[in-house]
Amino acid sequence: MASIEDLASLPMSRGQFLKLTTAACALMATGAGAQTSPPIMHRRPIPVSGGTLPVVGCGTWQTFDDDPKRQDELAEVLRTLFASGGSLIDSSPMYGAAEAVAGRLLTRIDGHAKAFVATKVWTRGRQAGIDQMEESERLLQHRPIDLMQIHNLVDWRTQLATLRDWKAQGRIRYLGVTHYTPSAYAELESVMRAEALDFVQINYSMDDREAERRILPLAAERRVAVIINRPFGGGGLIRSLQGRALPAWAADIGCTSWAQVLLKFVLGHHAVTAVIPGTGQVRHMADNVRAGFGEYPDDALRRRMMAEL
């Protein structure tokens, strides 16, 4: 079977590329035509429930826009995620039209049953929080919301009380908190120690490892699932690696691109449950999901990766 890289090198229209890429991912995920058992994206435990979550998902920040010309490709992004065995889609009211776009696309491709939908509440006040979450339900067209998170800890005491009520009512399956900067880690650590949380979402990448000091160990101690945002260091890290040849050890963990190397570094940490690189391009989604298969670096290789990169 042709690889995603092989497909990308062939002369073809964007529409042809989208169709062939999706078909290739489906074959990779189902093992069609193969004599061996089909590969399955790795899944990791959600400690509070005993459920599991595929390790590579999709973020929607600055990628799921409302441009009519982009909707076909965005639909293929989601199809590619699902074809690989992935399910996690992360959004927020802060992300412009992303919730509405994701909801329409999931309905269009009949993807709600395959999706693990995470979004956030990002406002102050009890009723304002309720109104915003109800609007997210409407836009995402997904009930119950799988994971509702308090975005950047905004008014977290007020919103957490509502999230507990909603979880008890079955309106959400899981609750959590998020942040994206180490400057908030002291407050985040305090919340994690004081409150029972199902998930925490934080930034972590090879060039931004502050989370290793306290947040990731604490999540493991408290049995909290961890979603990682900004795995490429905001994009600067991966751009700095473009054009460099992959080191020989990349093949040892099944990596054929720098994106996969960086994602597998993150997933090599035992406390990480899933990673959500944001993309609105099928080519990138097909590359990212391959980090959900094969081997992950052990501690010795992770140290070597940090030293060499």
N, C-alpha and C positions, 0 to 999 in steps of 0.2 A: 504493500500500500504506500502511496506517495505521502511524504511528510508535509507538514504545514509549510516548511521552508521550501520544499520542492514546488508546491502550488504557488507560493508567492513569487517564484522566479519565472513562471510561465507567462507568456503574453496573453492577456485576457482582459475583458472588461471588468469593472468593479462588481457588476451583478453576477457575472460568471464566477468571480473569485469568492463572493459571499456564498453562493450555492455550493461550490466545491469544498470550501473550508468547513461549512456546516456538515456536509456529508462525511468529510474526513474525520471530524471530531466524533460524529455518531459511530463511525466504524471503529475508531479508537476506543470509544467507551463500550461498545457492544461486542467487539471482537468478531464482527461479521466476517466470514470467510476464513477465520483462523481455526487451527486445530486445537489450540490451548484455551484455557479458561479466559474469559474476557477481563481486561484490566478494569479495576474499579477505583475511583478516586478515594484516597484515604479519608476516613472519617475519624473524628475525635470526640471524646465524651463531653456531654454537658452535665457536670457533676450533680446539679440540683435535681435532675429528673432521671438520669441514667440514659437519656436519649443521646444521639450523636449528631454531628454536624460535619458536612464536607469541608475540607480544609481551605479551599480556595473559593472565594466569592467575588462579588463585583460591587464597587463603590460607585455612587452616582453624582458626586460633587463635581460640578463644572463639566460633566460629560453627558448627562441625560437632558439635553436642552429640547426646546419645543419647536425647533426648525423643521418645517414639513419635509424638507429635502433629506433630513437625517433619520426619519422614522423607520425606513426599511432597514437601514444598517443597524440601528439600535435594537430592532426586533431580532436581527440575526445575532447580535451580541448575546442576548438572553438565550436564544436557541443553542448557541455554542456553549454557554455555561451549562445548560441543562443536559446537552448531549454528552458532556464530559462526566456527568454525575454530580456537578455542583448545584447549589440551590440558594445560597445566601446573597440577598440583594439589600444593600444598606442605603438609606436615604434620610432626609430631614426636611422640615418646613423651611429651614435656612437655605436649602439648595434650589431656590427658585422654583421652576416648574418640574423638578425631577420627580416628585411624588406622583403628580398627575401623569407625566409621561410614562413612568414605570407601570402605573396602574392600567393605563390604556393598552400598553404593549403586552402586559401579562394577560389581559382579557383577549386581545387580538390573537395571540399565539396559543391560547388555552393553557397558560403556564401557571395558573394559581396553585394547582395541586402539586406542582413540582417545586414551588418557591418557598424559601424561608425568608419572610419579609421582615426587615428590621427598619424602624424609623425612630424619630426622637420627638420629645416635647421641648420647646425652646421658647419659653415665655415665663412671666411672673404672675402669680396669683392662681388660686385654685380654679375658679371658673374659666379664666383665660386658658389654663392648661387643658381643662376638659374640652373646651370649644376647639382648641387647636388639634387635639388628638381625634376628636370626632371628624374634623375636616380631613385629617390624614387618612382615617378609615374610608371616607367617601372618595378621596382622590386615588388612593391605592387600590380600592375595590377588593380589599383582601380582609376577610374577617374569619377568625380573630387575627389581629396583628401578632406575628410570631414573637417579636421582641420590641418592646418600647423602652427607649433609653432617655435619660435626662441629659440633654445636650450641654456639654461643657459645664455641668453642675449648676446650671442656672436655676435658682430658687429650688434647690434639690429637696429640702425638707418638705415643702408644700407639695411638690410634684410626686415625691416618693410615696406619700400617704395615698394619693389618688391612684398611683400605679398598683399599690397593694390591693386597694379596693377593686380595681379593674381585673387584676389577676384572679382574685377570689371569685369574681363574677364570670370568669371565663372570657373576658373581652380581650385580654392579651395572654400569651402563653408564658412569657418570661419578661423580667424587668432588669434594667441595668443603668449604668451611668457611663458617660464618655468624657474624654478630653483629648487634646491633640498637641499639648505643649508641656515640657518638663516643669515649667514654672508653676503649674497647678498640681504637681504631684504630692506636695505636702497636704493640701486639702483633700485630694483624692485618697491618699492613704488613710487619713482620718475617717473619711466616709466608709471606706472599705472595712476598717476595724470596728466601726460602731454599728453598721447596718448589715442586714442579710441581703446580699445581692446575688442575682443569677449570672449576670454578665458584667464585664467591664470592657470598654473599648478605649484603646490608647494608641499613641504613635510609637513606633519602634522600627528601626532599620539598622543596617550595618554601620552607618555613619551617625546614628543617633540612638545610643544604647543606654541612656539614662534609666529607662524602665527596668533594666536588669538589676539595678541596685536594690530597689525596694518593692516596686509595684508587681513585677512578675513573680518574685518569691512569695509575696503576700497573697497574690491570687491563688497560687498553688496551695498555700497554707489554709486559706479560707474556702477552698474548693469553689472558686469562681471561674467560670469560663471566660476566656480572653479573646477578643477580636482585635486585630491589629490594623490600624490605618496608617497611611503614609509609609508603606514599606520600601518605597524607593527614595526616601528622604526628601519628599516634596518634588521629586523629579530631577533635581540637580545631580544626584549620585549616579543615576542610570545614564544621564546625558554625558557625564564625565567618562564613562566606560565605553561609550560607543566608539567603534573603530579598533578597540583593543582585542587581540586574540584571546579566546577563552583559555584559561590554564588547563593543563592536562587533567587535574583532579576534577574538573567540572563533569567530565564523562563518567567518573566513578559514582556520581550521584544523579546521573541521567539528565544533566543539563545541556541544552543546546543553544542557550541564549543567556545574556547577562540578566535579563528580567527573571528567568528561572533561578539563576544563581542567587539573586538577592531575595527572592521569595523563599527559596529553600533555606537560606540562612535564618530568616525569621522563623520559619516552621521547624527549624532544628532546635529551637528552645522548647523544653518539655512543658512549659506552662502555657504555651500558645495553642489556642483551639482552632482559629481560622484567621485568614488574612484577606483583606478586601481592597486589592489594587483597583483604583478607579479607571475606567476606560469606556469610551463610546465607539471603539473601533474593533471590528471583528478580528482583524489581524492580531491585535494586542490581546484580546480575550483568548484566542486560540493558543497564543504563546503562554499566557499566564496560567491557564488551567493545567498545562503540562507539569507545573510545579506540584500539582496534587497527586502525582504518581511517582513510583520508584522510591529510591533511598533518600534519606536526609543526612546532613553532616552531623557527625558526632562532635563532642567537645573539642577533640584534638584538631579536627578539620576546621571547625568554626574559628579556632584560634589562628590557624594558618590563613584562613580567608581574610580575617581582620588584618593580619600582618602584611599580606600581599596586596590587599586592595586599599 
